[in-house]
């Protein structure tokens, strides 16, 4: 091939390349124009919809219009700004910017979907539904209304009668204190009941807007317990939440109206209600677990000094977290505390605390014990005449008390419970019940009669104190509320309503008082 032919071929190739480039340029410009047209159409449609919503709110809101319109315009400006940025990105052929702006558009659309469908998960069908009907914007009221200001919101006093439909009202307001409607989907409420030992029971909750901005929360408590009510708005904690709620459930003057008795227990001592409403009872050298009908479920333990063995176990308590339930038992004549992992299917030893002695973490016939709200164990170190507090990690925290009859001293402390921020101790041979701060500072002696030889103490969900006490012919159950005796029930004997050395006491999830009737070798349930 000569030079002229080669030159001609190169010119042809260059012309073809120029033609292809020209076609490509035309195609790029066409696509850009098409994209700009689509963007312009979408933007215009959105702006028309927002303008229409502004007009509708102007007619409907009246006094609230000025504040609402300001925020609507703010939202509109955000959409307009994104549209402008997208237009610039398309013009500059910046794929990275286009992707980022599209992501922001999608996030705004997903926020709308969450408001409309009241869900935290957004499906493609929901997103398409909102996108295709965005011109109406009739469902976007909550998105366009002023932001919820939690400091301006309120909740009325919560009352929890057992077994009845319970409710309370939440009011949502904006920063100006104006009541906000249409935002029920922003509210999340959990109601958790926890009895002695922090056994948690979740209750079903419904939320309904009965008037603009007023949201009624309804639930039906099924157990007797302290309730923790947690309220969140847009995933933020409501002021004061979680709320500790005490139920108002029974008239103690009717205690013992119905009596149920289960015999065949060998000197029952301590007891606690489990997560499935079972009762765990300490008897010589083992634990017995019975159901709410007082029928035996299983036994655990044997006589001995090995881990999982007992010699005269006395006090028993439960503590639950979201991951596990821990059972603590005062192994009285082994002079130690044992801890177990507890479930409906298994009891597994996890720790042994202490030995005989009078130093820190040493015990002399430990009896009653209980858990604090953070999982520490408070132990009646009975024959050392003191209280010891042991941490969740089985370390010594503190002890308080000494032998004597002065305020803050003990003569064989027998049982212990926690009421709000007080430690309540049955001081058996001093014939009294003493109250202390959580760090062991003496507060008061409960000034009531019928305190002879108090042996068991239990705090109900409404903060009443139930005591087992008495000797000779005066064996009884005493209920105290705010320092005043409400009722003293029982006498010595073997018939219904009679006791012979009542010891441990608890309350099941139905609000029934359960008593270990020691010398009568039976369990008594009082309704």
NORUR-V320209 format. One record per residue. RES is the residue in one small letter. PHI is phi in degrees with one decimal (none if undefined). OMEGA is omega in whole degrees, -180 to 180 (* if undefined). D_LAST is the distance of its C-alpha to the last C-alpha in whole Angstrom. Layout:
BEGIN
res = [RES RES]
phi = [PHI PHI]
omega = [OMEGA OMEGA]
d_last = [D_LAST D_LAST]
END
This chain:
BEGIN
res = [x x x x x x x x x x x x x x x x x x x x x x x x x x x x x x x x x x x x x x x x x x x x x x x x x x x x x x x x x x x x x x x x x x x x x x x x x x x x x x x x x x x x x x x x x x x x x x x x x x x x x x x x x x x x x x x x x x x x x x x x x x x x x x x x x x x x x x x x x x x x x x x x x x x x x x x x x x x x x x x x x x x x x x x x x x x x x x x x x x x x x x x x x x x x x x x x x x x x x x x x x x x x x x x x x x x x x x x x x x x x x x x x x x x x x x x x x x x x x x x x x x x x x x x x x x x x x x x x x x x x x x x x x x x x x x x x x x x x x x x x x x x x x x x x x x x x x x x x x x x x x x x x x x x x x x x x x x x x x x x x x x x x x x x x x x x x x x x x x x x x x x x x x x x x x x x x x x x x x x x x x x x x x x x x x x x x x x x x x x x x x x x x x x x x x x x x x x x x x x x x x x x x x x x x x x x x x x x x x x x x x x x x x x x x x x x x x x x x x x x x x x x x x x x x x x x x x x x x x x x x x x x x x x x x x x x x x x x x x x x x x x x x x x x x x x x x x x x x x x x x x x x x x x x x x x x x x x x x x x x x x x x x x x x]
phi = [none -80.1 -63.4 -67.3 -67.5 -63.7 -64.8 -62.7 -65.3 -62.4 -63.7 -65.1 -62.6 -64.3 -63.8 -63.7 -64.5 -62.8 -65.2 -63.8 -62.4 -64.4 -63.3 -62.8 -62.3 -62.0 -64.1 -60.9 -64.8 -64.3 -62.3 -62.4 -62.4 -63.7 -61.8 -63.5 -66.1 -63.6 -61.9 -61.4 -64.9 -64.6 -63.6 -61.9 -62.6 -64.9 -65.9 -62.0 -64.1 -65.0 -62.4 -65.6 -67.1 -59.3 -62.7 -63.3 -66.8 -60.3 -73.0 -92.1 -83.2 57.4 -62.6 -90.0 -61.2 -59.3 -67.0 -64.0 -63.3 -59.6 -72.8 -61.9 -63.5 -62.0 -63.4 -61.1 -63.3 -65.5 -63.1 -62.2 -63.0 -64.8 -62.4 -63.8 -62.8 -65.5 -61.9 -65.8 -65.8 -66.5 -61.6 -88.1 52.1 -96.5 -62.2 -64.3 -66.8 -60.2 -63.0 -66.3 -67.3 -60.9 -62.1 -66.5 -59.8 -62.4 -62.8 -64.2 -65.1 -63.4 -61.5 -63.9 -61.4 -60.7 -66.7 -72.6 -92.8 53.7 -142.6 -88.0 -105.5 -112.1 -92.9 -63.6 -65.5 -65.4 -64.3 -63.7 -61.8 -70.1 -63.7 -71.5 -114.4 -67.6 -64.4 -70.5 51.4 -67.2 -91.3 -94.3 -54.2 -65.8 -63.3 -88.0 -73.4 -58.4 -67.1 -73.8 -109.3 -59.8 -65.6 -96.8 -83.5 -149.0 -137.2 -77.0 -59.1 -100.2 -119.6 -128.2 -73.8 -63.1 70.7 -112.0 -65.7 -110.4 -155.2 -148.8 -117.2 -106.6 -115.1 -103.0 -137.2 -92.4 -63.3 -93.1 86.1 -81.3 -70.2 -112.7 -104.3 74.9 -123.1 -60.2 -68.0 -83.2 -99.3 -127.4 -126.8 -120.8 -120.9 -122.3 -96.2 -137.6 -92.7 -59.7 93.9 60.3 -77.3 -99.9 -130.3 -87.2 -104.7 -70.3 -130.0 -125.2 -127.4 -137.0 -87.8 -92.0 -149.3 -55.6 89.9 -115.1 -117.2 -94.1 -99.8 -120.4 -160.1 -122.6 -65.4 -112.0 -139.7 -91.9 -168.5 -81.0 -101.8 -105.9 -105.1 -105.9 -120.4 -127.1 -123.6 51.9 67.2 -104.6 -66.3 -68.5 -53.3 88.3 -78.6 -78.2 -95.2 -87.9 -118.5 -104.3 -76.2 -112.4 -121.9 -153.5 -98.2 -66.4 -65.5 -93.7 -56.3 88.3 -59.2 -121.6 -127.3 -122.9 -127.5 -123.5 -92.4 92.8 -97.3 -90.8 52.3 -64.1 -123.9 -94.7 -158.6 -150.9 -87.1 -90.1 -66.5 -106.0 68.8 -79.4 -113.6 -98.1 -121.3 -91.6 -130.5 -50.0 72.7 -165.8 -109.9 -118.8 -113.8 -125.6 -85.8 -69.5 -94.0 69.4 -91.8 -65.4 -105.2 -167.1 -128.1 -145.0 102.2 -155.8 -74.9 156.0 -117.6 -76.4 -65.6 86.4 -109.0 -138.9 -131.7 56.9 -62.8 -119.7 -72.8 -146.7 -151.6 -124.4 -142.2 -120.5 -115.3 -69.6 -104.0 -159.7 -118.8 -111.1 -108.3 -117.3 -131.9 -83.5 -86.4 -55.0 -84.9 -92.5 54.1 -158.7 -115.3 -113.4 -117.7 -135.5 -81.8 -124.0 -149.5 -64.2 -107.3 -154.0 -122.9 -124.3 -62.0 -129.1 -164.3 -122.0 -119.4 94.0 -157.0 -71.8 156.9 -127.7 -92.3 -60.2 60.9 -117.5 -132.7 -131.7 57.6 -68.0 -122.9 -63.7 -151.5 -155.6 -98.4 -85.7 -66.6 -102.6 92.1 -75.1 -110.2 -104.2 -120.8 -81.0 -85.0 -56.9 -84.3 -95.3 54.2 -153.4 -112.5 -116.1 -117.2 -117.3 -75.7 -59.2 -91.5 70.3 -102.9 -70.6 -105.4 -166.0 -137.1 -149.8 101.0 -155.7 -72.9 157.0 -118.6 -73.3 -57.0 88.3 -98.0 -133.5 -131.8 68.5 -63.1 -110.7 -150.2 -147.5 -148.6 -113.9 -122.1 52.6 -111.0 -122.6 -99.0 -111.1 -123.1 -83.2 -92.0 -57.3 -81.1 -93.9 53.6 -156.8 -118.4 -109.2 -118.7 -134.6 -71.1 -69.6 -105.9 90.9 -84.5 -61.6 -112.6 -169.8 -107.2 -66.1 -84.9 -130.3 -79.5 62.1 -100.2 -67.3 49.8 -65.9 -122.6 -127.4 -142.7 -140.9 -104.0 -82.1 -63.2 -93.3 70.7 -72.6 -111.4 -109.0 -123.9 -96.5 -155.8 108.3 -157.5 66.3 -95.8 -111.0 -62.3 -162.3 -110.0 -116.2 -111.7 -122.1 -132.6 53.0 81.5 -108.9 -72.3 -90.7 -159.8 -124.5 -119.6 107.9 -158.1 -75.4 156.9 -117.2 -81.4 -60.2 85.1 -122.3 -138.5 -136.5 64.2 -64.7 -116.2 -66.6 -148.2 -149.4 -134.2 -84.0 -72.4 -97.8 84.3 -85.7 -85.5 -114.4 -123.3 -86.9 -87.1 -58.2 -75.0 -82.7 53.5 -155.0 -110.7 -117.0 -114.8 -112.4 -102.1]
omega = [180 -175 -178 178 180 -180 180 -178 178 180 179 179 179 179 177 179 179 179 178 179 179 178 179 179 178 -179 179 -179 179 179 178 179 179 180 179 179 178 -180 -179 -180 179 179 180 179 -180 -179 177 180 179 178 179 179 176 -179 -179 180 179 -180 -171 -169 -180 -172 -178 -172 -173 180 -179 -178 179 -180 176 179 177 178 -179 180 178 177 180 -180 178 179 179 179 179 179 179 -179 179 180 -179 -180 -180 -179 -178 179 180 180 -179 -180 177 177 179 176 -179 179 177 179 179 177 177 -179 -180 179 -174 -174 176 -179 177 179 -177 178 179 -180 178 -180 178 -179 -180 -178 -177 -178 -172 -179 -177 179 -179 -177 -173 -176 -175 178 -173 -179 -180 180 177 177 -173 -179 179 -176 -177 175 -179 180 -175 179 -173 173 -177 171 180 177 -177 -179 170 -173 174 176 179 -179 175 -177 178 180 -179 -179 -176 177 175 -175 179 180 179 -172 173 -178 171 179 -176 178 178 179 177 -176 175 176 -171 176 -179 179 177 -175 171 -180 -178 176 -177 174 -175 177 -179 -171 -178 178 -177 174 -180 179 -177 -179 176 -175 168 -178 171 -179 -179 -179 175 175 -175 178 175 -178 177 179 180 -179 0 180 173 -174 179 -180 173 -162 -175 175 -176 177 179 -179 180 177 173 -177 175 -174 173 -179 175 177 -176 178 179 -176 -177 178 176 178 -178 -174 178 -180 172 179 176 -174 172 174 -177 169 178 173 173 179 -179 180 -175 174 178 176 -176 175 179 177 178 173 178 -179 178 -178 176 178 -176 174 -174 164 -180 175 -176 -177 178 -178 180 174 -178 168 179 -175 -172 173 -179 177 177 -180 173 -178 -160 -173 166 176 -178 175 175 178 -177 165 -172 172 179 -174 -174 170 -173 179 176 -180 170 -175 169 176 -178 179 -179 176 179 -179 169 -172 173 -177 176 -179 -175 175 177 175 168 -177 179 171 173 -180 174 -172 170 177 -160 -175 164 175 -179 174 174 178 -176 -177 176 180 173 177 177 175 -179 168 175 -180 176 -177 179 -178 176 177 179 176 -177 168 -178 173 -169 -179 -175 176 179 177 -176 180 179 171 -177 -173 172 -177 -162 -172 169 176 -179 173 -177 178 -178 170 -178 175 171 178 -178 179 -175 168 177 -175 -180 173 178 180 -177 180 176 -175 179 179 -179 178 179 -179 178 174 170 178 176 -173 167 -173 173 177 -179 -178 -172 179 -175 172 -177 177 -177 176 179 176 -178 177 178 -177 169 -171 171 174 -178 177 -178 -179 175 -178 179 -176 171 -176 174 -175 -177 -179 177 177 180 -176 175 179 179 178 -177 -172 171 -179 -162 -174 174 176 -178 174 -179 178 -178 178 *]
d_last = [115 117 116 116 114 111 111 111 108 106 107 105 102 102 102 99 97 98 97 94 93 93 91 89 89 89 86 84 85 84 80 80 81 79 76 77 77 73 72 74 72 69 69 70 68 65 67 67 64 63 65 64 60 62 63 60 58 61 60 57 55 58 57 55 58 60 57 56 60 61 58 59 63 61 60 63 65 63 64 68 68 67 69 72 71 71 74 76 75 76 79 80 78 76 73 71 71 70 67 66 66 65 62 61 61 59 56 57 56 53 52 52 51 48 47 48 46 43 43 44 46 50 51 55 54 52 55 58 56 56 60 61 60 60 62 60 57 55 52 53 52 49 52 54 52 52 50 46 46 43 43 44 41 37 34 31 28 25 22 19 16 14 15 18 21 22 26 28 32 35 38 41 45 48 50 51 48 48 45 46 45 45 43 40 41 41 38 35 32 29 25 24 20 20 17 18 21 23 21 23 21 24 23 26 28 30 33 35 38 37 40 43 42 38 36 32 30 27 24 20 18 16 14 13 16 19 21 25 27 31 33 37 40 43 41 41 38 37 38 35 33 31 28 25 22 19 16 15 12 10 10 9 11 8 6 6 6 5 6 8 12 14 18 21 21 24 22 20 20 19 17 17 15 18 20 19 15 16 16 19 19 22 24 27 30 28 24 22 20 18 16 13 13 14 18 20 22 25 26 28 31 33 34 37 38 39 37 34 34 32 32 29 27 25 23 23 22 23 25 26 29 31 33 31 27 28 26 27 27 28 31 31 34 36 35 35 32 32 31 31 31 27 27 25 29 30 30 33 34 36 36 37 37 38 40 40 42 41 43 41 39 39 36 36 33 31 27 24 25 24 26 27 27 31 30 31 30 29 29 29 32 31 35 37 34 34 32 34 33 35 35 35 38 37 40 39 38 38 37 36 36 38 38 38 36 37 35 34 35 33 33 31 28 25 23 23 22 23 22 25 28 27 26 24 25 24 27 26 30 30 27 26 24 27 27 30 32 32 35 34 35 34 32 30 28 25 26 24 23 21 22 24 24 22 21 18 18 16 16 14 16 16 18 16 16 14 16 16 19 21 24 25 23 21 18 15 13 14 14 17 18 22 23 21 18 16 14 14 12 13 17 19 19 18 16 12 11 14 16 19 20 17 18 17 13 12 10 10 12 9 7 5 7 9 11 15 16 19 22 19 20 16 13 10 7 4 0]
END
